[in-house]
Amino acid sequence: MPEKPFWKQIAKASVVGLNLVISTIVGGLIGYGLDYAMDRWFGIKTAPWLLFIFALFGIIAGFKDLVMMAKKME
């Protein structure tokens, strides 16, 4: 099996890091939006719990993607 070019491997490694950061940010934004909606529209005080929960979901999704990419690179 031929080895991939060095720059292609660097690009894939940087995408993994970006996916981890972006998934955390997206999860946090979803949690923040739900906190805002629950507080404002329904009067239920959930802040900051939904933010923490969805940010954690984003971190877990990012690490899952990291593991899948690492297995694919082997």
Secondary structure as GFF3:
##gff-version 3
##sequence-region A 1 74
A	DSSP	alpha_helix	6	37	.	.	.	ID=ss1
A	DSSP	pi_helix	38	42	.	.	.	ID=ss2
A	DSSP	alpha_helix	49	73	.	.	.	ID=ss3
###
